[in-house]
Amino acid sequence: MSDFLSVVWNVDPVIFSIGKFSLRYYSLLFVAGFPLGYWLFYKFYKRENVDVALLEPLLYILLIGTIVGARLGHCLFYEPKFYLTHPIEILKVWQGGLASHGGVLALVLCVFFYAHKYGRKNGFDALWVFDRLAIAGSIAGCFIRLGNLFNSEIFGGPTTLPWGFKFPHSIEWATVYGPGVYPPDGVACHPTQIYEALGYLILGLVLLWLYWKRTDKVYKGSIFGIFLVALFTLRFLIEFIKNDQVDFEAGMTLNMGQLLSIPFILGGIIILVWSIRHKLPLLRDGYDEEPHTPKDNDHRTNLSKEQRMSASKRKAMGLQ
């Protein structure tokens, strides 16, 4: 294939270096998801009258949990033999090696801890947090996959499609041809990082739209269930055209990424079924779509119990 019909991705993954310290695009994009998530959660908390002071512990818990979980996930799921015999290497996160499945598992545990510690006194539970975290997590996942693109890693197999990418900075190709040396004939590959990034971005925007515009149509747990099913189904399908990440995946009918995705898909289906059956309101009880003046509040004391319910709950019960 000629270069005219493909993209030569010759971007240096390092933005700048000072001594032994190097700032990479991957690190910048990975971290960028957290302030974005913080901003989204700030909007969620303000909308539903949750104390925004609770955002700070949430940010720290999720930041630490994501990094630790994603790192341990990579070490234990993909290269257990190496890391169990070289445990000190687990700490070298800057050398790369993060697994999304491990990150999601860690987030689940972190959310349960956060909801147990702060939710009971503030009117929310773990599932309430999961619904909102699914939105922020989808968009943050887009940033992480773009980071993989800048690292020239986790790309797909050969393709003749006009949007195929050639990765001179790929670790695999650098090993064969030498660092920065472009193969004479070149091999264009599926830019699976872009496929996933676009999929995650679209998913995040759809979930955000459901949260903001369709609260009368979706129930508690629905957004999280949709997130699990859609994101990991996309991951499962794209794995068919990805290169093997580790040697032991060669010859496997389903690779490790696909095997790890199946439980998440099944879990998402179970949550969706539960959500549809119980039909609990998406927005917490303290939220009301119709703001009231002091006079309105005085008048509301004379209303029936059903009339004093939050607007979201009345809609869910069919009272509007």
ROBA-46694 format. One record per residue (C-alpha): residue number from 1; residue in three letters; z, x, y. Coordinates in nm, 3 decimals. Last residue first. Example, Ala and Ser with C-alpha at 12.3 -4.5 7.8 and 13.67 -1.06 7.14 Angstrom:
# ROBA-46694
ATOM pos code      up    east   north
ATOM   2  SER   0.714   1.367  -0.106
ATOM   1  ALA   0.780   1.230  -0.450
END
This chain:
# ROBA-46694
ATOM pos code      up    east   north
ATOM 320  GLN   3.622  -4.772   1.296
ATOM 319  LEU   3.892  -4.839   1.035
ATOM 318  GLY   3.685  -4.690   0.752
ATOM 317  MET   3.963  -4.467   0.630
ATOM 316  ALA   3.776  -4.147   0.723
ATOM 315  LYS   3.699  -4.292   1.065
ATOM 314  ARG   4.062  -4.374   1.128
ATOM 313  LYS   4.161  -4.023   1.019
ATOM 312  SER   3.922  -3.857   1.262
ATOM 311  ALA   4.034  -4.077   1.548
ATOM 310  SER   4.396  -3.980   1.495
ATOM 309  MET   4.618  -4.261   1.380
ATOM 308  ARG   4.787  -4.477   1.642
ATOM 307  GLN   4.569  -4.779   1.561
ATOM 306  GLU   4.670  -4.769   1.194
ATOM 305  LYS   5.039  -4.762   1.284
ATOM 304  SER   4.998  -5.058   1.519
ATOM 303  LEU   4.990  -5.013   1.894
ATOM 302  ASN   5.283  -5.055   2.132
ATOM 301  THR   5.345  -4.682   2.165
ATOM 300  ARG   4.975  -4.642   2.249
ATOM 299  HIS   5.024  -4.801   2.593
ATOM 298  ASP   5.260  -4.528   2.701
ATOM 297  ASN   5.012  -4.267   2.572
ATOM 296  ASP   4.729  -4.428   2.768
ATOM 295  LYS   4.940  -4.420   3.081
ATOM 294  PRO   5.008  -4.050   3.024
ATOM 293  THR   4.632  -3.989   2.994
ATOM 292  HIS   4.472  -3.985   2.652
ATOM 291  PRO   4.205  -3.765   2.496
ATOM 290  GLU   3.978  -3.944   2.244
ATOM 289  GLU   3.874  -3.710   1.961
ATOM 288  ASP   4.234  -3.690   1.843
ATOM 287  TYR   4.376  -3.400   1.647
ATOM 286  GLY   4.735  -3.398   1.525
ATOM 285  ASP   4.629  -3.524   1.183
ATOM 284  ARG   4.412  -3.218   1.108
ATOM 283  LEU   4.035  -3.245   1.115
ATOM 282  LEU   3.836  -3.273   0.793
ATOM 281  PRO   3.984  -3.611   0.705
ATOM 280  LEU   4.079  -3.662   0.339
ATOM 279  LYS   3.811  -3.827   0.125
ATOM 278  HIS   4.002  -3.780  -0.202
ATOM 277  ARG   3.707  -3.813  -0.438
ATOM 276  ILE   3.455  -3.636  -0.216
ATOM 275  SER   3.688  -3.341  -0.156
ATOM 274  TRP   3.782  -3.304  -0.523
ATOM 273  VAL   3.414  -3.303  -0.622
ATOM 272  LEU   3.340  -3.044  -0.353
ATOM 271  ILE   3.634  -2.826  -0.461
ATOM 270  ILE   3.516  -2.833  -0.824
ATOM 269  ILE   3.160  -2.743  -0.720
ATOM 268  GLY   3.288  -2.452  -0.511
ATOM 267  GLY   3.493  -2.319  -0.802
ATOM 266  LEU   3.187  -2.332  -1.027
ATOM 265  ILE   2.987  -2.133  -0.770
ATOM 264  PHE   3.272  -1.882  -0.727
ATOM 263  PRO   3.305  -1.839  -1.104
ATOM 262  ILE   2.927  -1.771  -1.133
ATOM 261  SER   2.908  -1.509  -0.857
ATOM 260  LEU   3.088  -1.235  -1.054
ATOM 259  LEU   2.831  -1.253  -1.333
ATOM 258  GLN   2.549  -1.238  -1.078
ATOM 257  GLY   2.685  -0.933  -0.897
ATOM 256  MET   2.753  -0.760  -1.229
ATOM 255  ASN   2.394  -0.796  -1.348
ATOM 254  LEU   2.255  -1.079  -1.558
ATOM 253  THR   2.017  -0.995  -1.841
ATOM 252  MET   2.157  -0.640  -1.848
ATOM 251  GLY   1.905  -0.365  -1.929
ATOM 250  ALA   2.028  -0.129  -1.657
ATOM 249  GLU   2.354  -0.263  -1.513
ATOM 248  PHE   2.547   0.032  -1.660
ATOM 247  ASP   2.384   0.272  -1.415
ATOM 246  VAL   2.520   0.118  -1.095
ATOM 245  GLN   2.365  -0.073  -0.805
ATOM 244  ASP   2.065  -0.197  -1.002
ATOM 243  ASN   1.778  -0.267  -0.765
ATOM 242  LYS   1.762  -0.617  -0.625
ATOM 241  ILE   1.496  -0.876  -0.717
ATOM 240  PHE   1.706  -1.085  -0.957
ATOM 239  GLU   2.016  -1.027  -0.740
ATOM 238  ILE   1.856  -1.252  -0.478
ATOM 237  LEU   1.916  -1.557  -0.699
ATOM 236  PHE   2.287  -1.496  -0.761
ATOM 235  ARG   2.354  -1.410  -0.394
ATOM 234  LEU   2.188  -1.733  -0.282
ATOM 233  THR   2.392  -1.925  -0.539
ATOM 232  PHE   2.697  -1.736  -0.413
ATOM 231  LEU   2.645  -1.843  -0.054
ATOM 230  ALA   2.546  -2.203  -0.125
ATOM 229  VAL   2.815  -2.295  -0.380
ATOM 228  LEU   3.102  -2.117  -0.207
ATOM 227  PHE   3.010  -2.236   0.142
ATOM 226  ILE   2.949  -2.595   0.032
ATOM 225  GLY   3.297  -2.602  -0.122
ATOM 224  PHE   3.454  -2.453   0.191
ATOM 223  ILE   3.281  -2.707   0.414
ATOM 222  SER   3.374  -2.997   0.187
ATOM 221  GLY   3.742  -2.904   0.156
ATOM 220  LYS   3.861  -3.175   0.395
ATOM 219  TYR   3.589  -3.433   0.431
ATOM 218  VAL   3.238  -3.450   0.568
ATOM 217  LYS   3.062  -3.749   0.728
ATOM 216  ASP   3.301  -3.845   1.011
ATOM 215  THR   3.344  -3.481   1.110
ATOM 214  ARG   2.967  -3.453   1.147
ATOM 213  LYS   2.907  -3.287   1.484
ATOM 212  TRP   3.140  -2.990   1.520
ATOM 211  TYR   3.232  -2.913   1.161
ATOM 210  LEU   2.893  -3.004   1.018
ATOM 209  TRP   2.717  -2.803   1.290
ATOM 208  LEU   2.938  -2.501   1.215
ATOM 207  LEU   2.854  -2.534   0.846
ATOM 206  VAL   2.482  -2.541   0.926
ATOM 205  LEU   2.516  -2.238   1.156
ATOM 204  GLY   2.706  -2.042   0.892
ATOM 203  LEU   2.452  -2.126   0.621
ATOM 202  ILE   2.162  -2.020   0.844
ATOM 201  LEU   2.336  -1.689   0.920
ATOM 200  TYR   2.420  -1.628   0.554
ATOM 199  GLY   2.061  -1.690   0.445
ATOM 198  LEU   1.920  -1.470   0.720
ATOM 197  ALA   2.153  -1.185   0.626
ATOM 196  GLU   2.078  -1.232   0.255
ATOM 195  TYR   1.702  -1.204   0.298
ATOM 194  ILE   1.746  -0.921   0.548
ATOM 193  GLN   1.955  -0.715   0.304
ATOM 192  THR   1.703  -0.802   0.033
ATOM 191  PRO   1.439  -0.599   0.216
ATOM 190  HIS   1.206  -0.615  -0.089
ATOM 189  CYS   1.062  -0.271  -0.148
ATOM 188  ALA   0.762  -0.069  -0.029
ATOM 187  VAL   0.704   0.252  -0.223
ATOM 186  GLY   0.561   0.553  -0.049
ATOM 185  ASP   0.250   0.754  -0.131
ATOM 184  PRO   0.378   1.087   0.000
ATOM 183  PRO   0.751   1.004  -0.033
ATOM 182  TYR   0.922   1.044   0.309
ATOM 181  VAL   1.151   1.342   0.345
ATOM 180  GLY   1.461   1.251   0.545
ATOM 179  PRO   1.702   1.404   0.294
ATOM 178  GLY   1.523   1.545  -0.015
ATOM 177  TYR   1.264   1.373  -0.235
ATOM 176  VAL   1.468   1.260  -0.534
ATOM 175  THR   1.822   1.251  -0.393
ATOM 174  ALA   1.694   1.129  -0.055
ATOM 173  TRP   1.522   0.841  -0.235
ATOM 172  GLU   1.846   0.717  -0.389
ATOM 171  ILE   2.051   0.771  -0.072
ATOM 170  SER   1.792   0.575   0.126
ATOM 169  HIS   1.697   0.738   0.455
ATOM 168  PRO   1.323   0.719   0.384
ATOM 167  PHE   1.354   0.343   0.322
ATOM 166  LYS   1.017   0.167   0.295
ATOM 165  PHE   1.030  -0.205   0.366
ATOM 164  GLY   0.807  -0.485   0.233
ATOM 163  TRP   0.708  -0.743   0.494
ATOM 162  PRO   0.341  -0.743   0.390
ATOM 161  LEU   0.427  -0.837   0.029
ATOM 160  THR   0.324  -0.579  -0.229
ATOM 159  THR   0.679  -0.546  -0.361
ATOM 158  PRO   0.892  -0.283  -0.532
ATOM 157  GLY   1.255  -0.368  -0.614
ATOM 156  GLY   1.524  -0.478  -0.377
ATOM 155  PHE   1.753  -0.316  -0.122
ATOM 154  ILE   2.125  -0.245  -0.153
ATOM 153  GLU   2.113   0.058   0.079
ATOM 152  SER   1.921   0.188   0.380
ATOM 151  ASN   2.250   0.227   0.574
ATOM 150  PHE   2.099   0.032   0.865
ATOM 149  LEU   2.006  -0.242   0.617
ATOM 148  ASN   2.356  -0.242   0.469
ATOM 147  GLY   2.490  -0.297   0.821
ATOM 146  LEU   2.253  -0.592   0.853
ATOM 145  ARG   2.419  -0.722   0.536
ATOM 144  ILE   2.760  -0.687   0.702
ATOM 143  PHE   2.648  -0.871   1.016
ATOM 142  CYS   2.518  -1.167   0.813
ATOM 141  GLY   2.844  -1.175   0.620
ATOM 140  ALA   3.026  -1.221   0.952
ATOM 139  ILE   2.820  -1.538   1.005
ATOM 138  SER   2.917  -1.675   0.665
ATOM 137  GLY   3.280  -1.568   0.704
ATOM 136  ALA   3.323  -1.747   1.037
ATOM 135  ILE   3.207  -2.077   0.893
ATOM 134  ALA   3.388  -2.036   0.561
ATOM 133  LEU   3.706  -1.941   0.750
ATOM 132  ARG   3.711  -2.288   0.903
ATOM 131  ASP   3.711  -2.474   0.574
ATOM 130  PHE   3.939  -2.211   0.417
ATOM 129  VAL   4.203  -2.260   0.688
ATOM 128  TRP   4.231  -2.634   0.619
ATOM 127  LEU   4.235  -2.556   0.246
ATOM 126  ALA   4.533  -2.325   0.297
ATOM 125  ASP   4.749  -2.585   0.473
ATOM 124  PHE   4.792  -2.716   0.826
ATOM 123  GLY   5.057  -2.894   1.032
ATOM 122  ASN   5.222  -2.614   1.228
ATOM 121  LYS   5.553  -2.562   1.051
ATOM 120  ARG   5.399  -2.569   0.705
ATOM 119  GLY   5.104  -2.355   0.807
ATOM 118  TYR   5.270  -2.034   0.921
ATOM 117  LYS   5.410  -1.852   0.617
ATOM 116  HIS   5.252  -2.056   0.337
ATOM 115  ALA   4.921  -2.083   0.522
ATOM 114  TYR   4.911  -1.707   0.585
ATOM 113  PHE   4.996  -1.618   0.223
ATOM 112  PHE   4.741  -1.864   0.086
ATOM 111  VAL   4.485  -1.728   0.333
ATOM 110  CYS   4.551  -1.370   0.224
ATOM 109  LEU   4.506  -1.454  -0.144
ATOM 108  VAL   4.171  -1.622  -0.078
ATOM 107  LEU   4.065  -1.339   0.152
ATOM 106  ALA   4.135  -1.086  -0.124
ATOM 105  LEU   3.909  -1.274  -0.364
ATOM 104  VAL   3.639  -1.290  -0.096
ATOM 103  GLY   3.657  -0.914  -0.035
ATOM 102  GLY   3.641  -0.838  -0.406
ATOM 101  HIS   3.327  -1.049  -0.438
ATOM 100  SER   3.177  -0.884  -0.130
ATOM  99  ALA   3.202  -0.537  -0.283
ATOM  98  LEU   3.254  -0.229  -0.064
ATOM  97  GLY   3.142   0.125  -0.151
ATOM  96  GLY   3.094   0.357   0.140
ATOM  95  GLN   3.216   0.710   0.220
ATOM  94  TRP   3.435   0.572   0.499
ATOM  93  VAL   3.648   0.390   0.241
ATOM  92  LYS   3.784   0.717   0.106
ATOM  91  LEU   4.110   0.570  -0.027
ATOM  90  ILE   3.959   0.491  -0.367
ATOM  89  GLU   3.873   0.861  -0.405
ATOM  88  ILE   4.244   0.937  -0.460
ATOM  87  PRO   4.221   0.740  -0.785
ATOM  86  HIS   3.983   0.989  -0.952
ATOM  85  THR   4.011   0.896  -1.323
ATOM  84  LEU   4.047   0.526  -1.248
ATOM  83  TYR   3.780   0.565  -0.979
ATOM  82  PHE   3.513   0.708  -1.209
ATOM  81  LYS   3.565   0.475  -1.505
ATOM  80  PRO   3.600   0.166  -1.283
ATOM  79  GLU   3.262   0.209  -1.108
ATOM  78  TYR   3.120  -0.140  -1.042
ATOM  77  PHE   3.395  -0.401  -1.079
ATOM  76  LEU   3.707  -0.186  -1.028
ATOM  75  CYS   3.593   0.045  -0.747
ATOM  74  HIS   3.373  -0.211  -0.571
ATOM  73  GLY   3.638  -0.482  -0.584
ATOM  72  LEU   3.908  -0.237  -0.476
ATOM  71  ARG   3.708  -0.160  -0.162
ATOM  70  ALA   3.626  -0.524  -0.086
ATOM  69  GLY   3.988  -0.625  -0.139
ATOM  68  VAL   4.136  -0.349   0.079
ATOM  67  ILE   3.885  -0.403   0.361
ATOM  66  THR   3.905  -0.782   0.354
ATOM  65  GLY   4.283  -0.796   0.319
ATOM  64  ILE   4.347  -0.560   0.611
ATOM  63  LEU   4.121  -0.754   0.845
ATOM  62  LEU   4.231  -1.094   0.712
ATOM  61  ILE   4.602  -1.027   0.762
ATOM  60  TYR   4.550  -0.867   1.103
ATOM  59  LEU   4.333  -1.152   1.232
ATOM  58  LEU   4.563  -1.424   1.096
ATOM  57  PRO   4.868  -1.255   1.251
ATOM  56  GLU   4.695  -1.267   1.591
ATOM  55  LEU   4.556  -1.619   1.557
ATOM  54  LEU   4.897  -1.786   1.532
ATOM  53  ALA   4.942  -1.749   1.908
ATOM  52  VAL   4.657  -2.001   1.935
ATOM  51  ASP   4.905  -2.282   1.857
ATOM  50  VAL   4.703  -2.554   1.685
ATOM  49  ASN   4.583  -2.845   1.899
ATOM  48  GLU   4.275  -2.926   1.690
ATOM  47  ARG   4.010  -2.824   1.943
ATOM  46  LYS   4.212  -2.527   2.064
ATOM  45  TYR   4.261  -2.403   1.707
ATOM  44  PHE   3.892  -2.437   1.620
ATOM  43  LYS   3.776  -2.268   1.942
ATOM  42  TYR   4.019  -1.978   1.887
ATOM  41  PHE   3.900  -1.964   1.527
ATOM  40  LEU   3.545  -1.910   1.650
ATOM  39  TRP   3.654  -1.634   1.889
ATOM  38  TYR   3.855  -1.459   1.618
ATOM  37  GLY   3.558  -1.477   1.380
ATOM  36  LEU   3.338  -1.310   1.641
ATOM  35  PRO   3.609  -1.051   1.704
ATOM  34  PHE   3.618  -0.990   1.325
ATOM  33  GLY   3.245  -0.981   1.248
ATOM  32  ALA   3.192  -0.683   1.478
ATOM  31  VAL   3.400  -0.464   1.241
ATOM  30  PHE   3.131  -0.468   0.973
ATOM  29  LEU   2.856  -0.424   1.232
ATOM  28  LEU   3.018  -0.115   1.381
ATOM  27  SER   3.099   0.036   1.043
ATOM  26  TYR   2.743  -0.020   0.920
ATOM  25  TYR   2.590   0.120   1.239
ATOM  24  ARG   2.771   0.446   1.170
ATOM  23  LEU   3.015   0.634   1.391
ATOM  22  SER   3.059   0.991   1.273
ATOM  21  PHE   3.372   1.206   1.297
ATOM  20  LYS   3.351   1.560   1.161
ATOM  19  GLY   3.285   1.704   1.505
ATOM  18  ILE   3.175   1.420   1.728
ATOM  17  SER   2.888   1.229   1.570
ATOM  16  PHE   2.662   0.953   1.701
ATOM  15  ILE   2.491   0.633   1.588
ATOM  14  VAL   2.464   0.739   1.223
ATOM  13  PRO   2.240   0.524   1.000
ATOM  12  ASP   1.928   0.705   1.130
ATOM  11  VAL   1.650   0.446   1.139
ATOM  10  ASN   1.333   0.527   0.942
ATOM   9  TRP   1.266   0.178   0.810
ATOM   8  VAL   0.890   0.206   0.748
ATOM   7  VAL   0.771  -0.154   0.752
ATOM   6  SER   0.477  -0.251   0.533
ATOM   5  LEU   0.113  -0.358   0.551
ATOM   4  PHE   0.004  -0.100   0.809
ATOM   3  ASP   0.189   0.168   0.612
ATOM   2  SER  -0.079   0.133   0.346
ATOM   1  MET   0.000   0.000   0.000
END
